[in-house]
Amino acid sequence: MFFLLTIILAIVLYVLDHKVAALLVFFFYLTSGFNLVPEEATKFMFISKGYDFALIMLFAVIGIDAVFIRNYLKPDKLIWLCAVFFVFLAVCVYYNMKSVGVQTAECFRTIRYHFFWLAYLIFRNMTKEKLEQLLKCLFVVTVFCSVLFLLQIVLDETILVATVKSTASLLGIRIPRYYNQPEMLTFFAFMAIYRNPFKGIFKMLTTVILVAALLGAFHRNVWAALLIAASIGYVLQLPRLKRVRVVAVASAAALFVVVFFGYRFAKSRTFIDIQKVAAGNITDTDIDLDDLTESTFAFRIAHLLERNKYLIDNPKARFFGGGLMNETSKLTYSMFDFDVGTVEEVSGNPAQLDTPDISYSVLLIRYGYVGTVLNMMLFVYLAVFFCKHRDNRYGLFSFLFFIFSLVTSFFSWTFILPITIVMPLITFCIIKKEESGCE
């Protein structure tokens, strides 16, 4: 009840034009209380996740604004893309209800995170000044949470919302490895480097904290993604002639690496396992399906290929996906029998639909080829926009954030997370307002 009252208070603040304060409450729920409040604490009636409170606020605010602001729903390119995707979701829900037998409530629980695209309507009607104030406030909050995250490593004690913990080896030293990084960390790490809201010592300090926290989980794919994104950022800021030279040298080096390591990869057990999975021989692979600590790139590709094979074997699923049912639904295990998946603690069986290991498996099995393409088109539209506006500091770091997200999407469910949807919408609106001269 307390959390519901805070949402009502936030809506009142929004109506009274205290929009930054109101949206801080929105982001509080979007990020599990800035990664300080466990999901169990926010469960209330039909609400199972913190971001359900954020959705309630989102719908309420949009409803109020639509009544009192003229041309509030005026379409633009992004609105049209969202409309097409939402029409598909409506058809997909209808198909699941009538043909698959999924309950209406289950369908909407599965697709609800997509509704955060509607946050664009709120940001579009805010001033540039308030959007920048919001970003700065969230930036400070993320720096604070990043300090707590780093303290966990030093103290070897969980401070943020508890999650999986392991150890990493660095120069022969065993270091605690925590996976509960602040949800907005990646976005603001790039902002700290390329468009830091502070100057002088605070600029340097906040950048070091955020980058250290980003690297502090010791994910190899995160380190690689950051290197790739930072390298692209460096090249994009070079003069045109120098940029051509650097790209030419980098392309030659990349070709050598691809040829050398590609040959070794083609002879490796990983590649052989992937070929077997692609041929449908899952049980013949050497992938350890019971031990997530060995969840390698081969595991992720196997996971993707097995779901993709289901779409190939089921024509209707190619268009509407396998189903929008809950992972624990009886319908799930009556329809699917995948061998590759995250092992569930309760049943001891591989998870059939959801996984934190790769974004595309979830998108394909849930929405098929059509839904996956329509969903990714929204991200591609934003990425292309930011690339075209890379001379703008907001555009540059937002584009690099998408490069980072693209790389890590093969190792996590980056494109399934609401925060990946919402954060770039703020900088998109800021750049739009700078273009039109609106303050």
KENU-281758 format. One record per atom (N, C-alpha, C): x, y, z. Coordinates in pm, whole numbers, plus 50000, padded with zeros to 5 digits. Atoms other than C-alpha are relative to their C-alpha. Last residue first. Layout:
XYZ...
//
This chain:
499405000949868513615248947528499054993150098500924999849887512605244047169500794998550131499824987449925515125253646899499075001350118501144991050027513835226646664500105013250072500174997850144517155208646650498935010149968498874991550042517845213247021499915003249851500324986649954514365199447095501125009749965501124995050079514995168646884499675014550038499434996450130518365163547055498935005849908499134988349980516735164747399500575004749866500864988149989513935141247286500835012750019500644998150131516405114747166499165012850002499024992850081518405119547488499465002549858499754986849941515335110447692500965008049914501124991250038514245082047464500195014150055499714993050125517715066747503498885009249954498924990249989516975059747873500315007249868500354986749948513545043647833501135010249992501004992850077514055013647607499935014650043499414998350133517294999947749499045007549907499074988749992515845006048096500675002749867500684987150018512854983848015500975011849997500084991849881515164953347977499335013549973501245003649932514444928647696499775009350119501124994250073517034943747460498644995850057499944985550008519834937347710498745006049937501294996050058518884900947768499865015249998500954996249896522494889947810498685003849935499575005949874525434875247618499065003350116499735014150026524444881147256500414992650127501295006750020522804914047358500164985249968500375007749881526204924647496498674992749985498995010349972527474934747152499574991250117500045009850108524264952847056500994988650027501175008649978524034970247393499914989149895499735008349882527584983947358498864990050021498945009250045526824996847008500324990250112500655010250082523555011247145501024990149944500785008449909525405029347424499304988949922499045009749945527845041847160499334990850102499675009550106524925058046978500974989450051501175008550015523695073947301500234989649891499955010349895527225086547373498774990949994498835008650004527445103547035499954989350108500135009850107523905117147016501154990149998501065009249959524105134147354499854988949896499465008749893527455149047255498964990250052500614995749874526005162146927500464990450109499294987649966528395155446641499435006350127498845003149916527005119846652500845012250031499784988449914523655132446523501194997750093500074988150084523425108646227500295012750080498815000250086524595080446454500055012449912498864995649919521985090146714501285000149918500184985849967519215087846454501205005350077499684992650124520555054746324499885014950025498565001050021520565040546679500445007949877499314991149904517045053446748501515000049976500374986250032515645037646431500735009950091499204996150117517585005446496499715014649962498644997449952516055002746845500905004949885500074988449910512545006446706501385003850050500064988050084513334983046416499935012750085498644995250023514384956846672500045012549912499454995049874510794953346790501405005949979500704987549967509404950646437500535006150129499574989550093512064924846342499355013350035498604996849968511424903846655500515011349911499954991849879507664905746605501415004150037500654987150026507874893446247500125009150121499144991550082510414865846314499415013949982499715004650134508504850246602500895009649922500664991950103507164870046897500284995449857501194992749956507874849947215499235006149882500975009749952510254823247084498725006850046500465009350103512104848246869498914990750051500804992850100512344876547124499424990449896501264996049938513484853447405499095006849898500765012249974516154836547194498625003450054500735003950121517254870547063499224987050015501264992950025518184885947397499164993349892499964994550134520834861047514498635005949967498745002450069521824847347856500105006149861499234987649991519104861248084501274999449915498605001949967516734833647967500685013550012499224988349958513004829947926501444996250032500304987650072511004804747724500935011650034500405001850139511794768347809499915013249923501054990250027513744770048133499714999849850499614987850071515794737948159498805009449979500075001250146514524713648423500455013049933498765006450045515554711248790500054998149850500275012050079511944718248886501254992349959501125007949946512534742649172499844986849926499695005749870516014756349094498914990650049500814994349893515394761348723500274992950131500605010149913518234752048488499265006750115499634997649861518824779348230499284990050089500664989349927518174764547890500525001150141499054989549961519194739347626499245011250070498945005649915517114707547613500955010650052498654995850035513894722947483501004994050097499125009949938510674703447530501455003049960498584999350030507924728247457500794989350074499734995950137504144726347429501474998949962500755008950088503094706947741500295003149853499335013050007505874723047942499224989649919498624998950048504664758147865500644986349981500034999650146500964750347900501405000349941500085014150043501524740648262500024999149848501325004950039502624776848318500054985349958500405010849909505924782848500498624994349966499005010749999507484803048216499554988150083499004998749895504304823248178500954988249995500305005549869502464821147846501145002350099499804989449901503074844447556499684995250141501054997649903503534817047296500375010650102500455012549940505714801347030498895001950100499235005249890506034832446818499414987250057500514995349871503414850346610500774994750120500674987050007504734848946252499635005650138499124990650070507304821146264499425014050000499104994049902505194803746530500975009949934500734989249932502494797746269500905007550099500234988250085504984778446052499275011650069501384995849973506094754346329499705013049927500875011850002509224734346234498525003550022499925006150134511194765546139499024988349989500734991350092510034783446454499974994049860501425001549967511134753946670499165008649906500455012350065514484753946489498514997650029500214996950141514934790346594499494987749924501264992550010514444780846956499685003249855501075009449964517154753946927498635006849993500275008950112519434777746738498874990250030500644992650109519204804747004499594990849886501314995749950519954781547297499215007049888500835012049999522794765347105498585003450043500335002650140524204799947033499114987649990500944989650044524004808147403499574997749856501285002149934525594775447514498965009849948500605011550067528354779447257498634997050060500614994950123529044814247395499334988749924499094993650095529654798247732499235005449881500874994450103527384790048027500835008449903499335002750126529884768848221499195005449882498694993549992528814784048552500804997549874500034986750060525304774748448501345007150007499084991549924525924738048515500085013749934500374999449859523154714148420500845009950081501304993649985523204717248042499605001950146500515004249870526944710348015498695007450026500394988949914527554715247644499424994550130499245000949875529364685247493499665011550094499014989649973526794681447219500704997650132498675004650037525124649047113501095010250031499475009249898521904656047305501404995049969499664993349875521204686747095500694990750098499445010649915521354668946759500475005850133501035005749913518974692646576500504989350093500565011750068521284700146282498934993150084500674995250121521904735246416499344988549924501234993649956522704719746755499195004749880500915010649957525244696546595498655005650043500475007050120526864725446408499004989050036500984991150065527034745546731499454993549875501245000449923528724716446909498915008449934500605013250027531314713646630498684998650074500594999250134531974750946656499324986849963501134990849998532514748447032499305000549866501145007849954534724717646997498755008850002500225001349857537174738546794498764991650032499485012949956538354733146439499674997050146500645010250084536234761246290500444985950040501385001849952537314783246584499304988849922499925007449873541004778246497498604997050053499535013550031540374788346136500044991550127501105007050065538314818246245500374985749967500825006149896541064828246489498804992749942499205008149908543604833746212499124992850102499445011650071541264845445936500714990750097501105008750040539194868046165500534987349932500535006649880542294882446333498904990149963498995009649954543964889945998499474992250120500005010950098540794906345866500984989150041501175008349970540484926946185499944988049905499715007649878544044939946139498854990550033498965009750035543304950045780500344991250120500635010350083540044966445886501004989149962500795008649912541784985246169499354988649922499065008149922544394998945929499254990050089499315008950093541725010645684500964990750074500935010650037539535024645962500674989949907500155008849884542485044446103499094988249967498765007349979543335058745762499874989950113499885009750110539745068345685501244991450018500965010649972539365085146028500104988949894499385008549899542535105245969499094988150033498875006850063541055119045649500664990350097500425009450103537675127445811501164991849942500234993350128539025143446130499774989749890498824996250077538735120246433499615008349877499624986349965535695120346665501245004849926501014990550046534095090046503500365014550029499894998450145537305070046547499025010649949498744993250030537405075546924500115003049851500154986249957533735066446965501245008349969500854993750101534275034846760499795014750033499194998950120537165025546989499225006949888499074988849979535065033147297500885002249878500764987550004532255010747168500925012150015500504997950136534614981947088499295013449989498854997350086536514984747418499545003149857499564986449967533264987247615501185004149912500994990750055531884956547435500405014550027499844999650146535074936847506499055010149937498704993750028535034945747876500205001449849500174985749970531334937547893501295007649972500744994050111531904904347715499765014950021499114998250115534644895347962499285006749883500555006850117532324901848255500935002349882499025008850065534444911748556499374991149893500635013349996531504926348753500884989649932499845006949871533704956348831499314986650012499035010850016534084967848470500064990850121500375007450120530904988548483500924988049978501155008349966531634998648843499554991549881499525010749911535085010748743498874990650038499285009650085533595030048451500524988450084500955006950086531055046648681500684989649911500915008549921533505055248958499104991849909499235011349948536235068148722499084990350075499665008750114533765090048533500744987550047501215007450038532295103948856500284990649883500355009549895535765113348985498784991549960499045011049999536965129648663499594989150098500115006950129533855150848621500914987849998501205008349992533845159248992499764992549869499725011949922537465170848971498794990850008498875000649908536755195648692500134986750070498724995450053533295197048538501084998350106499124992949908529965179948596501295004149930500654987649954527115170448362500855008250096500094999549855529415145448184499375013150045500884988549973528665143447815499765001150149500204991250115531255120047656499115012250026498824998350086532835099647935499805011149897498914994449920530185103548205501225003049914500294985749982527425098147947501135006750079499704993350127529025065247849499735015150009498555001350016529075053848213500435006849870499344988549938525565068248246501524998849999500384987550066524055044147995500785011850057499384999650133525955014248130499735013249930498554998149998525055021148494500605001749861499724988950091521305025948459501495002249979500615002350130520514991648605500315010949898501124990750018522974994848894499464999249857499624986650041525194963648897498785009049987501094990549976523864933549086500415014549970500724998150126526174906948937498865010350012501424997749981528794906149214499355003449865500624995750126532234890649179498505001050019501455002450004534354888049493499405005849873500794988149970538074888949403498524996649995501425003250007540554860049410499205012150048500734996549878544074873249342498524996949980499835010449899546264855849082499265002650130498595000649964546594887248872500254990150113499314988950064542814890348875501435000250051498565000049974540774859048948500655011349921499204998450122537014862548975501465000350040498684993749984534624850549243500695000749865498935009850021530894842949251501335006950027498664995449963527664860149349501004988849973498955010150007524144857149213501365006150032500085008050122521684883449333501134989750003499235012550006520924904549638499774992649869500915011450005519594939649583500794987149976501124998250092522454963449666499134987650001500624987449960524624959649976498785002849912501054995550091525984924149961499335012550056501335000449938529214920750159498985005349900500525013550023532734913150034498684998050074500425005549871533894945950190499584985449991498984997249898535944957849890499664992950131498795007350037533764941449627501065001550107500275014349985530554952949794501264991949974499775003349859532044987849825499744985250027498565002049983532204988949444500354996650144499625012350070528444983649422501484997050018500455011349917527805009849690500394986849935499105000149884529915034849494499644988350092498765006150048527955025449183501054999450110500215014550000524705032649369501254992649952500125004449860525945067949443499864984850008498654999149942527085073249085499994995050144499255011550051523695060448964501445000150051500495012049933521835085149186500824987849958499504999549862524005113549058499584987650078498555002050008523305104048694500594999550141499825014550015519585100748769501484996449992500415006349874519585136548899500214984949995498974997049900521605148848600499664993550134498805008050028519325131148352501065002250107500325013949969516225146148514501224991149979500025001049854517745180948509499734985650043498595000049957518595175948141500094999450151499435012950040514985166048069501464999150044500465010049902513785196048270500524986149967499394997249870515905220248066499614989450103498625004950003514905204547735500675001750136499014990650053511275210547819501384993650002499234993049896508875181547866500995009549934500734988149957506245171547611500645006950121500184991150115508415146947420499345013050041498764992650022509535131147749499855010249887499734991349885505985121247838501225008749976501034989649999505055107847495500235009850114499644989850099508365088947476499005011549999499364989349922507385070547794500445011349908500934988849987505095051047559500575011350084499784991350116508045028747469499105012350008499134988949961507625016247825500435008649882500774987749985504664996047699500865011850044499984992450126507104969547576499255013350012498824991350000507634958547939500105008149871500194986949938504024946347947501235009149995499654989150092504414918847688500085013650067498815003050079504564888747921500445012049917498865000349908502154901648186501304997849923499634986249969499764911147906501155000750100499514993250120499684875947767500505013950034498655005050025499364859948112500625007249880499114994149898496354881848196501454995749977499774985950033494634872147868501005006450097500934990749937495014834947934500405014449972499374992449892497004814747683498995009850057500675002449873494954789847482500625006950118499075006949910497234787247180499344996550133499405011950061494714795246907500884991950095500935008350077492254820047058500614986849952501225002949925494214836747340499124989849926499675008349885497614834347174498764996150081499625013350048496274847146842500274990650117501245006350047494544876547010500284985749955500785003349880497744885247200498724992749960499305011149935499774883746877499254995350124500315011950080497254905746695500614987650066501435002549982497514931546975499574987449924500175005849867501324928546976498534996650026499545014150004501374934146599499784993350134501045007150076499264965646642500374985249989501105002649907501704976346913498824993249931499605010749908504634972446672498874996450096499945012550077502924992746401500354988350092501385003950030502015019946652499964986749924500585005849879505585021246787498594994849973499335012949981506915026446435499464992950123500525009450101504295053446376500644986250015501355003749960505185070846704499414989949902499875009749891508875070146612498634995350048499465012750049508175086246276500094989550110498764997450072505875113246418500564986349960499025010250040502275111846535501265005749935499624997150138500405138946728501114990449956499735012750069499235122047048500395002049855499075007949920499455153347261500434987249928499145007350093497865174746991501044991350072500485000850137496425197247264501054993249911499034994350093497475189447618499534997849857499794985749981494725185447881500995006549902501254992449983493155151647807500255015049996500765001150125496255134647665498715008150006499444991050101498305147547959499185000049871500244986249957496025130748214500495010049895501434997450007495975097548029499665014350036500334998550142499735098547973498525003149983499484987150046500255104948345499665002449853500764989249936497995076248451500435013749948501334999450061499455051548199499195011750057499874996550141503035058948307498645001749934499754985750008502185058548678500075004749856501224993549953500655024048650500145015149990500985000650109503615012948439498695006750039499604990050099506075025048705499025000349883500394987049944504155005148965500355011249902501454999250017504494974648739499465013050058500324991650114508224982848726498514999749965500014985849971508564970449081499585008449881498694993650017507564935348984499885014950027498945009649966504734912049085501395005949989498694994550034501744935649100501094990550047499615005350131498384917749093501395004549957501145004550079497854922649470500494994149867501254994949944501024939449597498864996249907501145007950044504584927549550498735004650072500954991750076507004956349612498804992049949500544989349915509014939849892498935008249929500965005749906509504907549697499325010850083501325001050063511114927249414498954994850097500265012850068514064936649636498574999349947501235006149947514594973849711499724987049926499905001049855518094988849672498804992950063499275012249963518674985249299500204998350150498594996950027517515021049234500904988850050499614990749893514235010749397501445004149989500045007249871513924980649168500515008950113498695005949973515015000848861500084992750135499505006450122511675010648706501274992250025500685012850018510255017149050500484992649877499785007849878512785044249133499384986149985498765007550020512645055848772500374991750124500195009250111508985065848814501244991249980500775011149942509725081549153499764989249894499035007249916512435102248986499324988350070499375010350082509795110348725501134992950074500955010750027507695128648983500674988649924500205007649875510625149149111499084988249977498745007049972511515159248754499874991550126499875012050083507895167048668501284992150029498735004149942507105191248948500404986849932498854995950082504465206148719501354997850070499624986949947501585203448972501285005449935501094990850038500215174848759500335014250046499924998050145503565156948793498965010149954498844991450026503615161749170500125003249851500394986649955500095147149192501135009949973500934995150102501195117048982499545014250035499214996450118504195112549213499115005649889499304987549970501945113249521500795004949880501044989650001499705086549367500635013650027500344997950140502805065549294498945010949986498924991950058504025070549651499755002649851500184986049958500635058649777501095009049942501094994650082500955026649573499755014650034499454997450132504335019949733498945005949907499104988449994502885023850082500515003749861500824988050000500005000050000500875012650000
//
